[in-house]
């Protein structure tokens, strides 16, 4: 691992400890659609947050492949979908989304 520069470089990848100029990058498109109904906003918000936490854990663990995946609440009821698209892109540029 390269030492962290004193002055942050443009395009410095803090997680890898190297600059990203002239390197290929990976892209992830992630779309989430959740439809939850309930008696009050607090209950809906909690159920939605629970589903999002589960989805985030699955994404972080690498368990999800590219495509559509059903999202389910604690009772097993389908409440939405998540779409992931992993792809490799071109070199890192100033126009690359962060």
Beta strands, then each sheet from edge to edge (+ up, - down):
strand 1: 12-13
strand 2: 18-19
strand 3: 24-34
strand 4: 67-72
strand 5: 78-91
sheet 1: 1+ 2-
sheet 2: 3+ 5- 4+
end
